[in-house]
């Protein structure tokens, strides 16, 4: 079904978002200040100078609320308290204050669609048939599909969102059915109360200085919602409230379909490994090489950033063009290097020499760039780790490989922690040659130094940012495009060389190298050796 009509009543996105360089921190794996083996707020604060030096403007923290951690914090037991393993509310406040001093905004991860089964709301609901905060059936003769038996005195069962320990909050159903009385309309008391509570939670944290939220599984709130119309209406109402009360705050969606989520009220949405008309194919067509996190239903198509050169950038480019035609200047698309649920760039056979072209593309394409912690030094996805805090969600889909500790230096704990190896949140990369921040900061030819230069170039050059135009001249090998009529970008991520002849406007453009690795332009002829890139001023 068609997406909802875009709203023209929203305020423009906050001005700071247009130039944002996002950085995702998995807090338990970034830096451990107290030596218990788990990352914490104080550890993040101690390393904010790294992010400022790199050029990051906005940090997104994975959930850091109170939780039993059956799903690594995506099972919240108190939305207004931080998890003790990360520190105190004062520690978080210090992090936000210090980040602000360095010009960095901080976003929290809001799990809007479900709680932990340890949340006081749920503990009350299991014994109170009049409580409609969650989705319940009172049937006792046989539970409907996916419902879980009530653990309390209340008869029947509840609907979980993912794991059984994550009961779905009741935001209503778009379609009612008298034979299924648990399908309450979105106008019922329970859904209305949950929408009000969502505003209260957001207001609480925004008043404490947070800059906004990334919303987990934002598309999943209203159930049985064809075309996601009712869910879009919910977020449009919330965006209208946000515009009135916190106009400088940003709302980012984990939805995977910016053509729907941005008109619904989000300032930006991610290209993800799922979501949208082709179930995440645009992102996977760039990065996913069949290793790391693999869902069984994904087709094993070659990706563009692969040494064998069997892919095409056209899949992503076409999807981006389609999305951009819908959202216009209402918001942004965000392109991540990876995330906590998806393989890192350095995964399987992809080697360190293949990473510079990927960053050259990501940091010059007209999307908001999101760097997953450690990708800036080429940390690799670690295969064959045990399931940890719900990380394994399929036979070949264990997310733990993307969640290992940050590699700061070559000390025994990699600068992440002083705890013994057996107490670390997850194992370190055992490779003695593993990349580290310290080594790469000292090496001008390193990936880290390149990423820093590319970020600085992007931030200093409006034509390379999220709002300037792009003209794609070639979507094969090499990928060739012009940004803002002034900058030529060439990317060849395959092992074999590639070439391209520029179109024939007279006279031939003069291309001045700005940041290059191997690519040359002579007249109209572009030559791109294997694993090369070039950014040229025209």
Secondary structure, DSSP 4 states (H G I P E B T S, - for coil): -PPPPPPS-SPPPPGGGGG-EEEEE-GGGT--SSSSSS--HHHHHHTHHHHHHHT--EEEEPP-EEE--TTTTSSEEEEEEE-GGG--HHHHHHHHHHHHHTT-EEEEEEE-SB--TTSHHHHHHTT-TT--SB-EE---SSPPTTEEE-SSSSSSEEEBSSSTTSBBB---BSS--TT-TT--BTTSHHHHHHHHHHHHHHHHHHHTT--EEEEETGGGSSBS-GGGHHHHHHHHHHHHHHHHH-TT-EEEE--S-HHHHHHHT-SEEEE-SS-TTTTTHHHHHHH--S-SS--TTS--PPPSSSTT----THHHHHHHHHHHHHHTTS-EEEEES-BTTB--SB-TT--GGGHHHHHHHHTTSSSEEEEETTGGGTPBP--SPPP-TT-EEETTEEGGGG-PPP--SSSTTTTT-SS-GGGSSSPPP--TT---HHHHHT-TTSHHHHHHHHHHHHHH-GGGSSSS-EEEEESSSSEEEEETTTEEEEEE-SSS-EEEE----SSPPP-EEEEEEB-EEETTEEEE-TTEEEEEE-
